[in-house]
Amino acid sequence: MKKEQIKRLIEKYKYIFIGEIHGTKKIPNVVFDIVRQILKKNKIIFCLELPQQAEEVLYAYLRANINKKELLASKYLQDAIFDSRINDDILLLYEKLNMAGVELKCLENYEIENVNYRDQEMAKKFLNIVKKNKADKYFVYVGSMHTLDKSIQIKNFKINPITIYLHQGIKDNLLVIQFNSGKKEEIKFYKKTKRINYNLVLKDIKANYLKI
């Protein structure tokens, strides 16, 4: 599958979930290239794996009311900084999306400490965003484990991904783009599951994983 074909697939779906590997330079660039292709004709809401409580300070930064140092000093972003859910490359992605008129929304709840409930809360917030905010396309940009199609056990953690909490109406109109690290760049679409596996050659992945 060629990169150009991704645009045609995205045009068919209202909801696009992107599962990334935290801490790479390449993936945020590829994500912007994907979104940029449909910017002109669509109102887009782009949902982030960041605490809802950090949304105000993020927009303060994007509007140049505070600097990067002040943004990253927010207590709500410390876990996200630690595992590279927010870094210079992702901030640049958010800056470009904001400048293009894309609305950014944060999904996590800082008050929920139990990681087993994070995805359920993100799904709840996403469904609330869809209900209250009209858009042509809704993107969700999170770590790749949160976009799996079934639960997975990792050591003491059971990941119940966001997708299992969505109702069928959303699932029927959902495309998932799953980024992976591979030996060569390769894109495959699986029609039955409505999933794109996007393999990239990734080097120097800079992320810690205190929380999944």
N, C-alpha and C positions, 0 to 999 in steps of 0.2 A: 504494500500500500504506500502511496506517495503522500507527502505532506499536504499537497494541494487538495487531496480528497477528504482530509479532515474537515475542511470548511463546509463541504457539501453535507457531510454527516451532521455537523453541528447545526446547520440550518434546518434539519429535520426534527430536532429535539428542543424542548423548552428548558430542560434542566440538564446541566453538564457538571458532573463531579470530576474533579481533577485530583488524583492521588500522587503526591510528590514524595521524593526522598529529601528530607531536610538537610540543609547545609551544602547544597551544590550551587555553583555559579550558572551552570547551563540551563537547568530546568526553568527558573524564573524567566529567562530570555525566551525560551521556547514557548512558554505559557503566554507571554505577551504577543508573540507572533501569531499564536492561535486566536486569541481574542481580537487582535487588531483587524483580522480579516472580516469580522462581522460588525465592527463598531458603527459604521455609517448608517446602517439600516435598522439597528436594534437598540432599544433601551436595555441596558445591562445592569444587573445587581450582582456584585462579586463578593461572596461571603468568605471570611477568613477564619483560620484556626487560631484566633486570639480572643482574649476575654472581652465580653461585652462592656465591661467597666473601663476598658482601655480605648474604646472607640472615640471618646471625646478628645483624649490627648493625642491620638493618632491624627484626627482631623485638624487639631491645633497645629501639629507639625506640617501637615500637607498644605495648610493655608499660610504657612510661614509665620505663625504667631509664637512658636517656640522653636528652638534649634534641636538638632539630633541628640545632643547630649541630654537635654531636658526630657525629650521623649523617652530615651532609653533608661532614664532614672526612675520612670514610673514603676511603682511596686507591682502593678498589674502585669508588667511585661517581663519580669525577671525569669520566670520559667521558660517563656518563649525565647528569650535571648539565649538561655542555657542550651536548649536543644535546637537552636537555629530556625525556629519558626519565624523569627524576625532577625534580619541581618541586613547588611548594606545592599545586597543583590535583591532581596525581597522588598526592601524599602523602595528601591529604584523601580521595581515593578509596580508598586502601589502608587508611586508618584506619577508614573506614565499613565496608569489607568485613571487616576483622578484627573489629570490634565485632559484626558480624552472624554471626560464626562461620565465615567463609570462610577456608580454608587457603591461604596464599600460598607460592608456590614460585618460585625464580629459575632461569632457564634458561641464561644465558650462562656462559662460562668465561673468567675474567679472564686466564688464562695463554695463551689463544690470541690472538695478535696479528694473524694473517693474516685479514682480513675475509672472504676467500673461503670460509673454513671455519666462520664464525660460525653460519650457519643449520644446517649439518650437525650441529654440536655441540648447538645448541638442540633440534633434532629428536631427537637421541640422548637428551638429558636428559629431554625430554618423554615419550618412549616408556618410559624407565626409571621416571618418576614414575607413569605409568599402570599399569605392571607391579607396582609396589611399594605403591601407595597407592590403596585402593578409594574410589570416589566415584560419585555419580550423574551429575555433569556435570564436564567438564574444560574450563576456559577458557584460552585463550592470548591475551595482550594484548601486541601488539608493533607496530612500525611497519608501515605498509601495504605496503611493498615485500617484507616477509617473509611476507606471506600471499597473494602472487600465486600463480597456478596454473602458471606456467612461468618459466624463467630469463629474466633481463633484463640487458642490458649498459648500464652508465652510466659513460661515460668509460672509465677504466682498470679499473673494477670490474665483475665479473660477479656478479650476485646470483642465487644458486641458492636460492630460497625454501624455508622449512621444509617446506612441503606436499609438495615433490617427494621428500622422504626418508621419507615416511610409507608404511606398508604399506597394502594395499588394504582390509583390515578397518577401519582407522581412517578412510580416505577415504570409505568407504561410509556412515559415520555422522558425517560432518563437515559442519558449517554454517560458512560464512565470512561475516563482516560487515565490509565494506570501507567505511571512512569516506573521503569526498572533500570538497573545497571546491567549492561551487557557488553559483549566483546565487539559488537558493531551496532551501528544505528539501524534500527529495524522497527517498522510499524505494522501491526496486524490488527484487523478488525474481526471480532467474533459476533456475527449477526444474531445468533440465538440469545446471547447474554447481553447484547448491546454494549460491548466493551472493546476499547482500543488498548492494546498492550504496546506501549511506546518505549522501546529499548534505546538507551543512550550510552555512549562511552563516557563514563563519569570518573573524574579524577579529583583527588584532594577533597573528599567529602568531609566537611567540617561541622560536626554536630555531636552533641552529647545526648544521651537518652536516659535522663533521670525519670521522666514520666513518659508514658507511651501515648 
